[in-house]
Amino acid sequence: MAVEVVPLTEADIPDAIEVIQQAFAEDPYFQWVFDPSNFNKQRNYDSLAARCLWGINNALFHVAKETSANGADRVVGVSCWLPPHAASEPESWYSWCQGWVLSWRQMLNNVWHLGRGGLRTNRYWIWKERQQEAQSAIWDDPRGYYFCNTVAVSPQAQGGGIGRKLFEAVTDMADREGVKCYLESSRNVPNVQIYEKMGFRMKKEMECRDGEDVCMLYCMVREPTSEK
């Protein structure tokens, strides 16, 4: 069956969220930052929907669609990348307003669902602090980086090269522009080895610690290349 990578549309959001929730159900970071006894899947869905709506206009949000013999499409993969932002350039008014709209939607979700759906906010902020430290140590290109925020492939479709197609939708662009790419993986094996095959190199191990509970994240950078 043919697989095509295309920009996310609002009609794709329900299927895209289903892929993300399935792919990340056993993700180490997901399990560390969420309390499983209080996890609210619908609250998580609504939060992801708000981010998808934001991403359509503010990120490089793609879906991989598989077309069956009868012509029907189904979403089998999702990726979201943040575009590079030069450190010397201030945030635009448009970007600021879009961020405010996203925050407002998430606040409404908190009110509607009477909470954050099991999100351990202290651990979220621990991660953000470690992330800031890691990026400050690693990011040395003043033009900024293409930042891989999410790549997810449906468990039923893994192993068929769909993840590579989602990556190449952005890394090919980065190569043409001569811009670096950055990602954080919560799995050493096998993810780090897979990303290395796509040109990423390990730059830093990030330890997110909350008492005795630790989540490791692996920070990787890809240099642009003209080789294909």
N, C-alpha and C positions, 0 to 999 in steps of 0.2 A: 504494500500500500504506500502511496506517495505521502510524504510529510513536507509541509511548507511552513516556514517561520514568517509570521506576519504581525503587525502591530496589534496590540490588545484593543478591543472595542467594548463598549458597555454590554453588548449582547454576550460577550465571551466571559464576563466576570464570574457568573455562578460556576461554570465549568473550571475556570482557572483556579478559583478558590478551592474547589474540591481536590484538584491536583495538588495544590500547596498543602492542604491539611493532611492528605494521605502521605505525601512524600516526607513531611516533617513530623509525623506522629511519633517516631522513635528517635528523632534527632537529639543528640546530647545537650545542645544549648536549649532547645525547646523544653526538654524534660527538666533542665536545671532552673530555667526562668519561670516556669509555670508550676503551680501546685496542682497535681493531678486530682486531688480530692475536691478541689473547687473549680476545676476547669469547666468553662462554659463554651461549648462548641459554637453555639449560635452567636454568643458575644464575640468570639474570635472571628466568626464569619463576617459579622457586621464591621468589625475593625479592619479586616482585610479588604472588604468592599470599599470602605472609605479610602484606603490607601490605593486601591486600584483606580478609583475615580481620579484621585490626585495624580497617579502615575501616568494616566493617559495623556495629560497635558504637560507634565513636568519631568518625566523620566523616559528612558528607553525601555518600554514595557512591551514584551513580545509573548506570543503564544505559538506553540508548535501544533499544527493541526494535521491530523491524519485523515485522508480522504479514502473512504471505502469504495468498493466496487459499485455500489448503488448511488454514489455521489454524495453521501452524507459525511459531514465533517465532525470530528470530535477532538477536543483539546487534550493533548497527551503530554504537554510540557509548557512551562512558564518561566520567564526570566524578567528580572527588573534590574536595570543598571541606572545609576545616577551619572549624569554627564559631568565632564571635567569643569571645574570652576577655578579660575586663576586666583591665587591667594591675594594678589594685589587689587583685585576688583571687588568692590562692595556688592552686597546682595541687592538685586534689583527689587523695585517696588512690586513687580508682578510676582516674583518668587516669594517675597515676604507675605504678600496677600494670600497666595496659594497655600503657604504653610499655615497661616492663620485659619484659613477655611478648613484645612485638614484637622488642626487642633480642635476647632469648634465641633466638627463632626464626631471626633473621638470623645469629646466631653459629653456630647449628647448621648453617645453610646453608653458611657459610664452611668449617666442618669437613668437611661431606659432600662439597663440591665442591673442596676443597683450595685455597681462595682466594676472591676476590671477583668472579670471572668477567670480569676485564678492567677493573674499575673503577679509575680512577686516583685513589686516595684523597687524594693531595695536592691535586688539582684540585677534588675534592668539598669539601674544607675551605676552599680558596680561595673557592669559591662561597658557602659558608655564612658566611664572614667578610664578604664583600661584601654578602650578603643582610642580615645583621644591621645593617651600616652604613646600607644603604638604608632598611630599615624604621624604624630609629631616627630617620632624617631625615624620613621621610614620614609615619609613623603618628602622628597627633595626636589621635585620638579615644580617650578613656580606656575606652570600652566595647569596643574591639577591632574587628576586621574579619572579614568572611567572606573566607577566603583560598582562592583557586582554585589547588589543587595540581596537578590534571591535568584536561584536557579533550581527548579523542581521538575522532575519527570515522574509521570504516573508509574507506580510500582509495576503495573502490568506491561509497561512499554520500555522499561529500563534495559540497557544493554544493546539497544538498536541504533546508537549514534545520535539520538535526539538531543542529548545534552550538548554534544559538540556543535550541532547545528545552531542551538540557542547561543552558545558562546561565540561562534564565528559571526553571527549577525552583528555583534559589537566589536569583537577583536579585529575583524577585517577593516572596520571603520577606523579603529584606533591605529592600525598599521598605516592606512592611507594618510592619516593626520599626524603620524609620528608621536602619538600620545601613549603613555603607560596605562596599564590596567591594574586594579587592586581587588583582592577578595579576602574574605575570612572564612575558613572552613572549621567546622566543629568536629570533624572526623579526620584523624591522621590517616588511617587505613580504611578504605583504599583511596579516599578522595584526594589526598595530597599527591599521590602518584598519578592519578588521572589528570589533575591540573598541570602537573609537570609535563605531561605529554602534550599539553596545549600551550607550552611556553612559559608557564608561571614558575617562579622560584621562591622557595621559602626565605622569608626575611626576618620573621620574629614569631616566637611562641608567646601567646597571651594567656596569662593565668587569671581567671576570674574566680575569686575565693570569697565564700561566705561561711565563715567558721571552718568546719571540716569538709564542707561541700565545695568541690572545685570543678569548674568547667574550663577545659583547655580549648583555645582557638588558635588557628594557625594562619598567620598573615603572609600572603603571597603577592608578588608583583610580577607583572609581565612586561618586558621591554618590547617596544614596537619592532617589527621586522618586515623586511621587503621580500623575504623568501617565502615561496608557496610550493 
